[in-house]
Amino acid sequence: MIIPMRCFSCGKPIAHLFEPYEQMRKEGIPIEEIWEKLGITRFCCQRMLVSHVNIIDDLLNFNRLQ
Ligand SMILES: [Zn+2]
């Protein structure tokens, strides 16, 4: 839904890195290079970005106030 502010396991702030991560993935940059550029070294933080699916825009279509 919405990217969590911090990594569930270690608490490192990761929410601000999701947009640059997505952008670099679209550009086709190798994943190891992306982790290096974003400064993400731990697997627990990497899984937060890799496993996130951004569905908030789809859910907003079901908002009753619209
Ligand atoms: Zn972590």
PDB file of the backbone (N, CA, C, O) and the ligand in Angstrom, with CONECT records:
HET     ZN  A 101       1
ATOM      1  N   MET A   1       0.850  -1.183   0.000  1.00  0.00           N
ATOM      2  CA  MET A   1       0.000   0.000   0.000  1.00  0.00           C
ATOM      3  C   MET A   1       0.889   1.238   0.000  1.00  0.00           C
ATOM      4  O   MET A   1       1.276   1.720  -1.065  1.00  0.00           O
ATOM      5  N   ILE A   2       1.216   1.756   1.176  1.00  0.00           N
ATOM      6  CA  ILE A   2       2.145   2.873   1.284  1.00  0.00           C
ATOM      7  C   ILE A   2       3.438   2.316   1.857  1.00  0.00           C
ATOM      8  O   ILE A   2       3.421   1.532   2.806  1.00  0.00           O
ATOM      9  N   ILE A   3       4.544   2.721   1.282  1.00  0.00           N
ATOM     10  CA  ILE A   3       5.833   2.209   1.760  1.00  0.00           C
ATOM     11  C   ILE A   3       6.024   2.589   3.233  1.00  0.00           C
ATOM     12  O   ILE A   3       5.853   3.754   3.594  1.00  0.00           O
ATOM     13  N   PRO A   4       6.374   1.624   4.080  1.00  0.00           N
ATOM     14  CA  PRO A   4       6.602   1.942   5.495  1.00  0.00           C
ATOM     15  C   PRO A   4       7.750   2.939   5.656  1.00  0.00           C
ATOM     16  O   PRO A   4       8.699   2.937   4.873  1.00  0.00           O
ATOM     17  N   MET A   5       7.653   3.775   6.662  1.00  0.00           N
ATOM     18  CA  MET A   5       8.679   4.805   6.879  1.00  0.00           C
ATOM     19  C   MET A   5      10.037   4.183   7.164  1.00  0.00           C
ATOM     20  O   MET A   5      11.066   4.645   6.671  1.00  0.00           O
ATOM     21  N   ARG A   6      10.019   3.112   7.979  1.00  0.00           N
ATOM     22  CA  ARG A   6      11.283   2.515   8.395  1.00  0.00           C
ATOM     23  C   ARG A   6      11.277   1.013   8.097  1.00  0.00           C
ATOM     24  O   ARG A   6      10.222   0.395   7.949  1.00  0.00           O
ATOM     25  N   CYS A   7      12.467   0.451   8.015  1.00  0.00           N
ATOM     26  CA  CYS A   7      12.614  -0.992   7.871  1.00  0.00           C
ATOM     27  C   CYS A   7      12.042  -1.672   9.114  1.00  0.00           C
ATOM     28  O   CYS A   7      12.314  -1.249  10.238  1.00  0.00           O
ATOM     29  N   PHE A   8      11.244  -2.734   8.908  1.00  0.00           N
ATOM     30  CA  PHE A   8      10.611  -3.414  10.038  1.00  0.00           C
ATOM     31  C   PHE A   8      11.650  -4.034  10.973  1.00  0.00           C
ATOM     32  O   PHE A   8      11.437  -4.085  12.184  1.00  0.00           O
ATOM     33  N   SER A   9      12.753  -4.497  10.431  1.00  0.00           N
ATOM     34  CA  SER A   9      13.728  -5.241  11.231  1.00  0.00           C
ATOM     35  C   SER A   9      14.739  -4.350  11.936  1.00  0.00           C
ATOM     36  O   SER A   9      14.966  -4.504  13.136  1.00  0.00           O
ATOM     37  N   CYS A  10      15.349  -3.423  11.210  1.00  0.00           N
ATOM     38  CA  CYS A  10      16.447  -2.662  11.808  1.00  0.00           C
ATOM     39  C   CYS A  10      16.081  -1.208  12.092  1.00  0.00           C
ATOM     40  O   CYS A  10      16.808  -0.527  12.815  1.00  0.00           O
ATOM     41  N   GLY A  11      14.974  -0.719  11.541  1.00  0.00           N
ATOM     42  CA  GLY A  11      14.541   0.640  11.856  1.00  0.00           C
ATOM     43  C   GLY A  11      15.148   1.728  11.000  1.00  0.00           C
ATOM     44  O   GLY A  11      14.912   2.910  11.253  1.00  0.00           O
ATOM     45  N   LYS A  12      15.920   1.365   9.998  1.00  0.00           N
ATOM     46  CA  LYS A  12      16.524   2.379   9.122  1.00  0.00           C
ATOM     47  C   LYS A  12      15.418   3.043   8.293  1.00  0.00           C
ATOM     48  O   LYS A  12      14.569   2.346   7.737  1.00  0.00           O
ATOM     49  N   PRO A  13      15.416   4.389   8.201  1.00  0.00           N
ATOM     50  CA  PRO A  13      14.421   5.064   7.367  1.00  0.00           C
ATOM     51  C   PRO A  13      14.624   4.700   5.894  1.00  0.00           C
ATOM     52  O   PRO A  13      15.725   4.840   5.360  1.00  0.00           O
ATOM     53  N   ILE A  14      13.546   4.229   5.238  1.00  0.00           N
ATOM     54  CA  ILE A  14      13.685   3.785   3.851  1.00  0.00           C
ATOM     55  C   ILE A  14      12.620   4.382   2.919  1.00  0.00           C
ATOM     56  O   ILE A  14      12.720   4.245   1.699  1.00  0.00           O
ATOM     57  N   ALA A  15      11.600   5.046   3.489  1.00  0.00           N
ATOM     58  CA  ALA A  15      10.489   5.516   2.660  1.00  0.00           C
ATOM     59  C   ALA A  15      10.943   6.510   1.593  1.00  0.00           C
ATOM     60  O   ALA A  15      10.438   6.492   0.471  1.00  0.00           O
ATOM     61  N   HIS A  16      11.891   7.375   1.941  1.00  0.00           N
ATOM     62  CA  HIS A  16      12.350   8.396   0.991  1.00  0.00           C
ATOM     63  C   HIS A  16      13.170   7.786  -0.145  1.00  0.00           C
ATOM     64  O   HIS A  16      13.462   8.464  -1.130  1.00  0.00           O
ATOM     65  N   LEU A  17      13.543   6.507  -0.014  1.00  0.00           N
ATOM     66  CA  LEU A  17      14.374   5.870  -1.036  1.00  0.00           C
ATOM     67  C   LEU A  17      13.548   5.113  -2.065  1.00  0.00           C
ATOM     68  O   LEU A  17      14.088   4.638  -3.063  1.00  0.00           O
ATOM     69  N   PHE A  18      12.236   4.995  -1.831  1.00  0.00           N
ATOM     70  CA  PHE A  18      11.430   4.171  -2.725  1.00  0.00           C
ATOM     71  C   PHE A  18      11.300   4.777  -4.124  1.00  0.00           C
ATOM     72  O   PHE A  18      11.406   4.060  -5.120  1.00  0.00           O
ATOM     73  N   GLU A  19      11.073   6.086  -4.206  1.00  0.00           N
ATOM     74  CA  GLU A  19      10.929   6.717  -5.529  1.00  0.00           C
ATOM     75  C   GLU A  19      12.222   6.662  -6.343  1.00  0.00           C
ATOM     76  O   GLU A  19      12.186   6.288  -7.515  1.00  0.00           O
ATOM     77  N   PRO A  20      13.375   7.029  -5.743  1.00  0.00           N
ATOM     78  CA  PRO A  20      14.625   6.864  -6.507  1.00  0.00           C
ATOM     79  C   PRO A  20      14.871   5.413  -6.911  1.00  0.00           C
ATOM     80  O   PRO A  20      15.384   5.140  -7.996  1.00  0.00           O
ATOM     81  N   TYR A  21      14.496   4.478  -6.019  1.00  0.00           N
ATOM     82  CA  TYR A  21      14.657   3.050  -6.322  1.00  0.00           C
ATOM     83  C   TYR A  21      13.840   2.666  -7.544  1.00  0.00           C
ATOM     84  O   TYR A  21      14.352   2.027  -8.462  1.00  0.00           O
ATOM     85  N   GLU A  22      12.557   3.059  -7.556  1.00  0.00           N
ATOM     86  CA  GLU A  22      11.683   2.732  -8.688  1.00  0.00           C
ATOM     87  C   GLU A  22      12.199   3.351  -9.984  1.00  0.00           C
ATOM     88  O   GLU A  22      12.199   2.712 -11.037  1.00  0.00           O
ATOM     89  N   GLN A  23      12.636   4.597  -9.889  1.00  0.00           N
ATOM     90  CA  GLN A  23      13.149   5.308 -11.064  1.00  0.00           C
ATOM     91  C   GLN A  23      14.366   4.584 -11.650  1.00  0.00           C
ATOM     92  O   GLN A  23      14.466   4.393 -12.861  1.00  0.00           O
ATOM     93  N   MET A  24      15.275   4.191 -10.775  1.00  0.00           N
ATOM     94  CA  MET A  24      16.490   3.503 -11.245  1.00  0.00           C
ATOM     95  C   MET A  24      16.154   2.130 -11.819  1.00  0.00           C
ATOM     96  O   MET A  24      16.801   1.685 -12.766  1.00  0.00           O
ATOM     97  N   ARG A  25      15.141   1.447 -11.254  1.00  0.00           N
ATOM     98  CA  ARG A  25      14.721   0.150 -11.798  1.00  0.00           C
ATOM     99  C   ARG A  25      14.186   0.317 -13.219  1.00  0.00           C
ATOM    100  O   ARG A  25      14.459  -0.497 -14.101  1.00  0.00           O
ATOM    101  N   LYS A  26      13.402   1.413 -13.426  1.00  0.00           N
ATOM    102  CA  LYS A  26      12.848   1.662 -14.755  1.00  0.00           C
ATOM    103  C   LYS A  26      13.946   1.963 -15.766  1.00  0.00           C
ATOM    104  O   LYS A  26      13.838   1.612 -16.941  1.00  0.00           O
ATOM    105  N   GLU A  27      15.011   2.620 -15.292  1.00  0.00           N
ATOM    106  CA  GLU A  27      16.125   2.949 -16.177  1.00  0.00           C
ATOM    107  C   GLU A  27      16.982   1.729 -16.492  1.00  0.00           C
ATOM    108  O   GLU A  27      17.840   1.786 -17.373  1.00  0.00           O
ATOM    109  N   GLY A  28      16.759   0.634 -15.786  1.00  0.00           N
ATOM    110  CA  GLY A  28      17.486  -0.598 -16.066  1.00  0.00           C
ATOM    111  C   GLY A  28      18.846  -0.691 -15.409  1.00  0.00           C
ATOM    112  O   GLY A  28      19.698  -1.462 -15.849  1.00  0.00           O
ATOM    113  N   ILE A  29      19.057   0.081 -14.369  1.00  0.00           N
ATOM    114  CA  ILE A  29      20.332   0.036 -13.642  1.00  0.00           C
ATOM    115  C   ILE A  29      20.405  -1.280 -12.854  1.00  0.00           C
ATOM    116  O   ILE A  29      19.422  -1.669 -12.224  1.00  0.00           O
ATOM    117  N   PRO A  30      21.550  -1.966 -12.879  1.00  0.00           N
ATOM    118  CA  PRO A  30      21.687  -3.236 -12.139  1.00  0.00           C
ATOM    119  C   PRO A  30      21.411  -3.041 -10.654  1.00  0.00           C
ATOM    120  O   PRO A  30      21.768  -2.015 -10.074  1.00  0.00           O
ATOM    121  N   ILE A  31      20.763  -4.049 -10.039  1.00  0.00           N
ATOM    122  CA  ILE A  31      20.275  -3.922  -8.660  1.00  0.00           C
ATOM    123  C   ILE A  31      21.412  -3.675  -7.679  1.00  0.00           C
ATOM    124  O   ILE A  31      21.249  -2.912  -6.727  1.00  0.00           O
ATOM    125  N   GLU A  32      22.569  -4.312  -7.897  1.00  0.00           N
ATOM    126  CA  GLU A  32      23.685  -4.103  -6.969  1.00  0.00           C
ATOM    127  C   GLU A  32      24.146  -2.658  -6.972  1.00  0.00           C
ATOM    128  O   GLU A  32      24.530  -2.110  -5.938  1.00  0.00           O
ATOM    129  N   GLU A  33      24.103  -2.042  -8.164  1.00  0.00           N
ATOM    130  CA  GLU A  33      24.493  -0.635  -8.288  1.00  0.00           C
ATOM    131  C   GLU A  33      23.486   0.266  -7.581  1.00  0.00           C
ATOM    132  O   GLU A  33      23.864   1.266  -6.972  1.00  0.00           O
ATOM    133  N   ILE A  34      22.191  -0.091  -7.663  1.00  0.00           N
ATOM    134  CA  ILE A  34      21.146   0.692  -6.996  1.00  0.00           C
ATOM    135  C   ILE A  34      21.351   0.672  -5.487  1.00  0.00           C
ATOM    136  O   ILE A  34      21.260   1.710  -4.832  1.00  0.00           O
ATOM    137  N   TRP A  35      21.628  -0.513  -4.932  1.00  0.00           N
ATOM    138  CA  TRP A  35      21.843  -0.600  -3.473  1.00  0.00           C
ATOM    139  C   TRP A  35      23.022   0.251  -3.060  1.00  0.00           C
ATOM    140  O   TRP A  35      22.993   0.904  -2.017  1.00  0.00           O
ATOM    141  N   GLU A  36      24.063   0.245  -3.881  1.00  0.00           N
ATOM    142  CA  GLU A  36      25.248   1.029  -3.558  1.00  0.00           C
ATOM    143  C   GLU A  36      24.936   2.524  -3.583  1.00  0.00           C
ATOM    144  O   GLU A  36      25.350   3.267  -2.693  1.00  0.00           O
ATOM    145  N   LYS A  37      24.202   2.960  -4.611  1.00  0.00           N
ATOM    146  CA  LYS A  37      23.873   4.386  -4.735  1.00  0.00           C
ATOM    147  C   LYS A  37      22.963   4.857  -3.610  1.00  0.00           C
ATOM    148  O   LYS A  37      23.119   5.969  -3.106  1.00  0.00           O
ATOM    149  N   LEU A  38      22.004   4.006  -3.210  1.00  0.00           N
ATOM    150  CA  LEU A  38      21.059   4.391  -2.159  1.00  0.00           C
ATOM    151  C   LEU A  38      21.635   4.176  -0.764  1.00  0.00           C
ATOM    152  O   LEU A  38      21.066   4.642   0.223  1.00  0.00           O
ATOM    153  N   GLY A  39      22.753   3.478  -0.678  1.00  0.00           N
ATOM    154  CA  GLY A  39      23.369   3.229   0.624  1.00  0.00           C
ATOM    155  C   GLY A  39      22.651   2.169   1.428  1.00  0.00           C
ATOM    156  O   GLY A  39      22.689   2.200   2.658  1.00  0.00           O
ATOM    157  N   ILE A  40      22.000   1.238   0.767  1.00  0.00           N
ATOM    158  CA  ILE A  40      21.299   0.156   1.460  1.00  0.00           C
ATOM    159  C   ILE A  40      22.166  -1.090   1.389  1.00  0.00           C
ATOM    160  O   ILE A  40      22.409  -1.629   0.309  1.00  0.00           O
ATOM    161  N   THR A  41      22.627  -1.538   2.538  1.00  0.00           N
ATOM    162  CA  THR A  41      23.549  -2.672   2.552  1.00  0.00           C
ATOM    163  C   THR A  41      22.916  -3.929   3.127  1.00  0.00           C
ATOM    164  O   THR A  41      23.310  -5.042   2.779  1.00  0.00           O
ATOM    165  N   ARG A  42      21.923  -3.752   4.019  1.00  0.00           N
ATOM    166  CA  ARG A  42      21.348  -4.918   4.697  1.00  0.00           C
ATOM    167  C   ARG A  42      20.191  -5.518   3.891  1.00  0.00           C
ATOM    168  O   ARG A  42      19.436  -4.808   3.227  1.00  0.00           O
ATOM    169  N   PHE A  43      20.078  -6.864   3.975  1.00  0.00           N
ATOM    170  CA  PHE A  43      19.010  -7.577   3.270  1.00  0.00           C
ATOM    171  C   PHE A  43      17.640  -7.156   3.779  1.00  0.00           C
ATOM    172  O   PHE A  43      16.683  -7.072   3.009  1.00  0.00           O
ATOM    173  N   CYS A  44      17.547  -6.891   5.085  1.00  0.00           N
ATOM    174  CA  CYS A  44      16.242  -6.557   5.658  1.00  0.00           C
ATOM    175  C   CYS A  44      15.710  -5.270   5.025  1.00  0.00           C
ATOM    176  O   CYS A  44      14.509  -5.163   4.778  1.00  0.00           O
ATOM    177  N   CYS A  45      16.573  -4.300   4.761  1.00  0.00           N
ATOM    178  CA  CYS A  45      16.139  -3.044   4.141  1.00  0.00           C
ATOM    179  C   CYS A  45      15.865  -3.260   2.648  1.00  0.00           C
ATOM    180  O   CYS A  45      14.946  -2.662   2.088  1.00  0.00           O
ATOM    181  N   GLN A  46      16.656  -4.105   2.017  1.00  0.00           N
ATOM    182  CA  GLN A  46      16.453  -4.374   0.587  1.00  0.00           C
ATOM    183  C   GLN A  46      15.103  -5.024   0.340  1.00  0.00           C
ATOM    184  O   GLN A  46      14.421  -4.704  -0.634  1.00  0.00           O
ATOM    185  N   ARG A  47      14.712  -5.949   1.235  1.00  0.00           N
ATOM    186  CA  ARG A  47      13.422  -6.620   1.028  1.00  0.00           C
ATOM    187  C   ARG A  47      12.251  -5.643   1.171  1.00  0.00           C
ATOM    188  O   ARG A  47      11.202  -5.846   0.560  1.00  0.00           O
ATOM    189  N   MET A  48      12.421  -4.584   1.972  1.00  0.00           N
ATOM    190  CA  MET A  48      11.349  -3.598   2.141  1.00  0.00           C
ATOM    191  C   MET A  48      11.027  -2.945   0.797  1.00  0.00           C
ATOM    192  O   MET A  48       9.858  -2.740   0.470  1.00  0.00           O
ATOM    193  N   LEU A  49      12.058  -2.620   0.022  1.00  0.00           N
ATOM    194  CA  LEU A  49      11.846  -1.952  -1.262  1.00  0.00           C
ATOM    195  C   LEU A  49      11.442  -2.951  -2.340  1.00  0.00           C
ATOM    196  O   LEU A  49      10.550  -2.676  -3.142  1.00  0.00           O
ATOM    197  N   VAL A  50      12.097  -4.111  -2.358  1.00  0.00           N
ATOM    198  CA  VAL A  50      11.834  -5.105  -3.403  1.00  0.00           C
ATOM    199  C   VAL A  50      10.413  -5.644  -3.313  1.00  0.00           C
ATOM    200  O   VAL A  50       9.757  -5.851  -4.334  1.00  0.00           O
ATOM    201  N   SER A  51       9.933  -5.874  -2.079  1.00  0.00           N
ATOM    202  CA  SER A  51       8.642  -6.534  -1.920  1.00  0.00           C
ATOM    203  C   SER A  51       7.465  -5.565  -1.882  1.00  0.00           C
ATOM    204  O   SER A  51       6.312  -5.990  -1.802  1.00  0.00           O
ATOM    205  N   HIS A  52       7.749  -4.271  -1.938  1.00  0.00           N
ATOM    206  CA  HIS A  52       6.650  -3.304  -1.826  1.00  0.00           C
ATOM    207  C   HIS A  52       5.889  -3.181  -3.150  1.00  0.00           C
ATOM    208  O   HIS A  52       6.489  -3.062  -4.219  1.00  0.00           O
ATOM    209  N   VAL A  53       4.543  -3.212  -3.054  1.00  0.00           N
ATOM    210  CA  VAL A  53       3.683  -2.996  -4.221  1.00  0.00           C
ATOM    211  C   VAL A  53       2.849  -1.756  -3.946  1.00  0.00           C
ATOM    212  O   VAL A  53       2.109  -1.710  -2.963  1.00  0.00           O
ATOM    213  N   ASN A  54       2.960  -0.769  -4.794  1.00  0.00           N
ATOM    214  CA  ASN A  54       2.311   0.512  -4.560  1.00  0.00           C
ATOM    215  C   ASN A  54       0.879   0.483  -5.094  1.00  0.00           C
ATOM    216  O   ASN A  54       0.654   0.723  -6.280  1.00  0.00           O
ATOM    217  N   ILE A  55      -0.099   0.185  -4.212  1.00  0.00           N
ATOM    218  CA  ILE A  55      -1.479   0.087  -4.675  1.00  0.00           C
ATOM    219  C   ILE A  55      -2.366   1.187  -4.123  1.00  0.00           C
ATOM    220  O   ILE A  55      -3.587   1.127  -4.263  1.00  0.00           O
ATOM    221  N   ILE A  56      -1.766   2.193  -3.497  1.00  0.00           N
ATOM    222  CA  ILE A  56      -2.575   3.240  -2.868  1.00  0.00           C
ATOM    223  C   ILE A  56      -3.435   3.969  -3.909  1.00  0.00           C
ATOM    224  O   ILE A  56      -4.579   4.324  -3.625  1.00  0.00           O
ATOM    225  N   ASP A  57      -2.895   4.191  -5.103  1.00  0.00           N
ATOM    226  CA  ASP A  57      -3.677   4.900  -6.126  1.00  0.00           C
ATOM    227  C   ASP A  57      -4.884   4.078  -6.575  1.00  0.00           C
ATOM    228  O   ASP A  57      -5.941   4.637  -6.868  1.00  0.00           O
ATOM    229  N   ASP A  58      -4.732   2.751  -6.630  1.00  0.00           N
ATOM    230  CA  ASP A  58      -5.862   1.889  -6.985  1.00  0.00           C
ATOM    231  C   ASP A  58      -6.911   1.897  -5.881  1.00  0.00           C
ATOM    232  O   ASP A  58      -8.110   1.918  -6.161  1.00  0.00           O
ATOM    233  N   LEU A  59      -6.465   1.881  -4.627  1.00  0.00           N
ATOM    234  CA  LEU A  59      -7.408   1.862  -3.507  1.00  0.00           C
ATOM    235  C   LEU A  59      -8.209   3.150  -3.414  1.00  0.00           C
ATOM    236  O   LEU A  59      -9.360   3.139  -2.980  1.00  0.00           O
ATOM    237  N   LEU A  60      -7.612   4.244  -3.816  1.00  0.00           N
ATOM    238  CA  LEU A  60      -8.309   5.543  -3.725  1.00  0.00           C
ATOM    239  C   LEU A  60      -9.529   5.578  -4.629  1.00  0.00           C
ATOM    240  O   LEU A  60     -10.416   6.406  -4.421  1.00  0.00           O
ATOM    241  N   ASN A  61      -9.602   4.701  -5.632  1.00  0.00           N
ATOM    242  CA  ASN A  61     -10.789   4.642  -6.494  1.00  0.00           C
ATOM    243  C   ASN A  61     -12.029   4.184  -5.723  1.00  0.00           C
ATOM    244  O   ASN A  61     -13.157   4.402  -6.166  1.00  0.00           O
ATOM    245  N   PHE A  62     -11.813   3.544  -4.563  1.00  0.00           N
ATOM    246  CA  PHE A  62     -12.929   3.047  -3.764  1.00  0.00           C
ATOM    247  C   PHE A  62     -13.281   3.994  -2.629  1.00  0.00           C
ATOM    248  O   PHE A  62     -14.071   3.649  -1.751  1.00  0.00           O
ATOM    249  N   ASN A  63     -12.713   5.158  -2.642  1.00  0.00           N
ATOM    250  CA  ASN A  63     -13.003   6.176  -1.628  1.00  0.00           C
ATOM    251  C   ASN A  63     -14.436   6.658  -1.780  1.00  0.00           C
ATOM    252  O   ASN A  63     -14.840   7.052  -2.874  1.00  0.00           O
ATOM    253  N   ARG A  64     -15.220   6.633  -0.692  1.00  0.00           N
ATOM    254  CA  ARG A  64     -16.626   7.007  -0.746  1.00  0.00           C
ATOM    255  C   ARG A  64     -16.832   8.508  -0.906  1.00  0.00           C
ATOM    256  O   ARG A  64     -17.907   8.949  -1.312  1.00  0.00           O
ATOM    257  N   LEU A  65     -15.823   9.278  -0.593  1.00  0.00           N
ATOM    258  CA  LEU A  65     -15.971  10.733  -0.627  1.00  0.00           C
ATOM    259  C   LEU A  65     -15.853  11.287  -2.035  1.00  0.00           C
ATOM    260  O   LEU A  65     -16.147  12.459  -2.267  1.00  0.00           O
ATOM    261  N   GLN A  66     -15.429  10.463  -2.972  1.00  0.00           N
ATOM    262  CA  GLN A  66     -15.255  10.975  -4.338  1.00  0.00           C
ATOM    263  C   GLN A  66     -16.573  11.023  -5.086  1.00  0.00           C
ATOM    264  O   GLN A  66     -16.608  11.428  -6.248  1.00  0.00           O
TER     265      GLN A  66
HETATM  266 ZN    ZN A 101      16.741  -3.026   7.654  1.00  0.00          ZN2+
END
